[in-house]
Amino acid sequence: MIRNHSLAMAIAIAAGTSLVGCGALDDDDKKNNTSENAKSFNCVDDNTSGARVICIGSANDLSDSAVQSELIDALANAESGDTLVFPQGRYNLSTTINFEGKNLNGVDVDGLTFRGAGIDKTIFDVSGSSADGFLINNTDNLVFEDFGVYESNNNAIKVTKADGIIMRRVATVWETDFQATNGAYGLYPVETSNVLIEDCYVQGSADAGIYVGQSSNIVVRNSQAIKNVAGIEIENSTNADVYGNTAIGNTGGILVFDLPIGNGKYGSGVRVFDNHVEDNNAPNFANMSDNPGGVHIVPPGTGVIVLSTSDVDIFNNTIKDHQTLAVAVTSFMLPDDGVAASPKTDVGGSVLSYGDIHPYATQFLDGWSPFVRNINVFDNTITNAQNSNDPQGQLIEDIINGYHMFQIMTGQEAENGKGFMPHILYDGIGELLVNTTSPDPDHGGATLLQAMAAGINQVAAGVYTNLVSPGGDAADAPQIPASTFASYTDQDRVCASNNGEGITTAAVYPREVEGAGDFNENGEPVTNVEQGKSNTMNDNSMDCGTITKTPVSAAVVEFGSQRFGCGTDDTTSTFCNL
């Protein structure tokens, strides 16, 4: 198996066109590689196995129009089990290659394979299409291998509502660096299950190079993410392993997010291990998003980010040379403190729906939690040259300035006169609010956020019985799960240990109330920096001592009769041979 730590894949890719190093080819490179990417046809319609092989193009006609029309026609007349074989060369497409799971006769089709001549030998330039490059929906057991999709105006390869996806030796590339006009996602399975992405290359996405969202049973391994906003992102997904990958030159290297999307799909059970995450200091060139937690918030210079999700293990990664943070672990309070707003109570007046109760009432009632729980960051090799730090990020500007002022006051300022952040930063605010008892005696000893949840539940029952189902039973009204705002147990703790000599770990807010000084005159929590605590840069907020954390289980992808995953088909990679 290719090991990215030895950069074997980088060397192999560097031999091909357009993927040399991390940037565009110069004129000499283009001349030298012309023959490598010249159009050629080498396909035989071999149907002896029972499954059809469909050759796209012909020895007599490899024009862009012929390849495009034959590809569209092959999908229109597809049968289950078809393999579509693409010729070598770079082909300009003027439309999305779209398949909705049925052929022209209305017959359901699955088991399709899309195969090129090589990751750098078959290239579809889809800049002529105003939408996605490939859009495949409502079909199972898909294989994409050995080709590239370049310059999409939206997403390169998007797959939805599929069970069983293999993306192997596939490239998605935008050749212009750091442009908001680049397409959003490279490899983009969403609302799927049993997803294997391996030995792939993604460059230039204005959102995430590899993104798997609202999905389950995921393995992303031995791939390269270069110069995207987010290199690799697992979002609102369960049972995922991200290992053996290289993320270099992105805004943020690897992201594990759980966003308030309101469709019942929320994440947990993710392992991020044995990855090389380096120099992800690119500017954030993402477009703004309606979601406060979109990747436009990612601070440039961040290695790994965990946002409002649970049950994540981050271990045995090399995380180096990030100007802002090596690892950030934060609740959704950071992008939007509206998650702790007081609910409205005027049912039938200002409150006409669940969404009117509270900015996130619909999502809370749907089961989303804004907090991080059971996160363990351990046994990583983290190195940052402290005097080269230059923390960035509009979202965390106040935090950056707070640390800098503290460093000036305590004589810890960096040699270059700039502030620096702890290597591993935890916001702590969610845990503080969940663990803090409400001072209002009417709340009966509930914590601040349990009291807020009780208020939302009460109003939700009123909305249900007065507006949704007049005269109905209040017991049928949606209610926030008790676990959403439950106090933290030992297993819920955010922990960090053994991540390198001199590595600092700290929380922005104290994990628990220690006294009146934890709140200002308005009853708002006060940061550790504002309290002037001497250990602000390296506190014990993530020191879990003797707590034994339950490891996150390995992810397994099932594809027909095949099974993939660390310890399943891969028994040689680190941590996979146990």
HUWODA-V693668 format. One record per helix or strand of 2 or more residues. SS is the DSSP state (a for helix, b for strand). FROM is the first residue (numbers start at 1). LEN is the number of residues. If there is no record, write none. Layout:
ss & from & len
SS & FROM & LEN
SS & FROM & LEN
//
This chain:
ss & from & len
a & 4 & 3
a & 8 & 7
a & 27 & 6
a & 35 & 3
b & 53 & 3
a & 64 & 13
b & 83 & 3
b & 88 & 5
b & 97 & 3
b & 113 & 3
b & 122 & 4
b & 134 & 4
b & 142 & 9
b & 157 & 4
b & 163 & 11
b & 185 & 6
b & 193 & 6
b & 201 & 3
b & 208 & 6
b & 216 & 6
b & 224 & 3
b & 230 & 6
b & 238 & 6
b & 246 & 3
b & 252 & 6
b & 268 & 6
b & 276 & 3
a & 295 & 3
b & 302 & 6
b & 310 & 6
b & 318 & 3
b & 325 & 6
a & 337 & 4
a & 354 & 4
a & 361 & 6
b & 373 & 6
b & 381 & 3
a & 386 & 3
a & 397 & 14
b & 424 & 3
a & 429 & 7
a & 441 & 3
a & 448 & 21
a & 474 & 3
a & 482 & 4
a & 490 & 3
b & 494 & 4
b & 505 & 3
a & 516 & 3
b & 557 & 3
b & 562 & 3
//
